[in-house]
Amino acid sequence: MPDFESRGEDWLSFDEARHRVLTDLAPLPAEIVPLEQALGRALSHDVVAPTQLPPWDNSAMDGYAVRGSDVAGAAKEKPVILTVTGVIHAGTRFEGAVGPGEAVRIMTGSEIPGGADTVIRVEDTDREETDGGNIRIYSERDRGRHVRPAGQDWSEGAITLTSGTSIGPGAIAVLAATRVAMVSVHRRPTVAILASGDELVDLDHASVDPHRIPESNSHFASAGVRAAGGTPTRLGIARDERADIREHLARAADADVLVTIGGASMGEGDLFKTVLEDLGLQLEFWRVQIRPGSPMSFGRLPREGGSSQAVFGLPGNPASAFVTFELFVRPFLLALAGHARLDRPTISAVAAEDFTTAEDLTGFLRVRLSGSGAGLEASLTGPQGSGLVGSLGAADGLAVIPEGVKRIPRGDPISVMLLDDPRGTSSTPVEPGSRTSV
């Protein structure tokens, strides 16, 4: 008898199910890519600075490099007059040093000449207009300032980025400044996505077959895979027939991950489970104590050589498929791609209405956010039926109602997992309160 039917339902808690999905998960092997192709990838090793940055003391502004002791007491009514002995442009060096009573005109970023410990801003001088070759200094407020020391950013041998860092625009800047032109990153996971159901029709034929439902789940899942840094392949829609399902699954053999959508429950047409078990699926669990999305499963298909393909079985209802993808597939793909940060940011908001769910389940309700700061409010996007699609596009986040809590009254704080972080690697700039992770 198929394992799905003989073992019964596992009904794992949300935390236990996530633990089983993410435990002992090794990132994919590394590959070398040009810096311009590294955006969104995860570093496979620490990046070590070959030199200090900046390489020498440099000026933080346009002005005059001087000895601080020479400008003590400078004031508008009693200016200090110094002899200008040269000019330093960015990228050039000054041969010599600044002696007593001397100044050197200097541009932002230029190397500080020997002897100088101060840069006087141009605004506090006469710009050499009173007496050619001399500079009048009208303030001592910059004394000892505006010199950026060598190594202020990092010293030689310092780790500038750690393994697992998600590469965004800021990390690209660090890599370039660390003289990294070719970057070692983890390989992108490949994901095969297969929907099923005789009631569904692909978009190519939706306009000529109005009596069936346009298939949308594989499209959002494909977008979710790309947003998580993976490479998706949509396998189409399998009919509710074992032979057709096997034929579609054969095209998923080379993918790192298989995501099936639909056929996750116990109906006569829910055949994914039995077909996969015939292929050798080693089931890790089936059913999780969450709403929506409880009839999801996770397991592995063994491969020759001891490796395996991760298999997620998501429910066919759109909201259930969306939520389970967010909670389980997305962090799995990020971990597989080597990212250290797997979770979207979670913020605290005020419930704008009563929130309810089943007390024995962890609830994830689609919400929109309004207001700002301490007044940030969360309200439902509308009816929360698992078969509804419209609420997905309107959702800013998922309000989390912990297991054991049946109701969060209007006006009480509620945690919201944000949905607007494409890679899950950077915090979304929301003002209020504390952040946790889901």
Helices and strands as residue ranges (DSSP letters): H 3-7, H 14-22, E 30-34, G 35-37, E 47-48, E 58-59, E 63-66, G 68-71, E 80-88, E 102-106, E 118-121, G 122-124, E 134-137, E 147-148, E 159-161, H 169-177, E 182-186, E 190-196, E 200-201, H 203-206, E 213-214, H 217-227, E 231-238, H 242-250, E 257-261, H 272-278, E 282-286, E 290-291, E 297-302, E 308-314, H 318-324, I 325-329, H 330-336, E 345-351, E 355-356, E 362-370, G 373-375, E 377-380, H 390-394, E 397-401, E 407-408, E 413-418, E 435-437
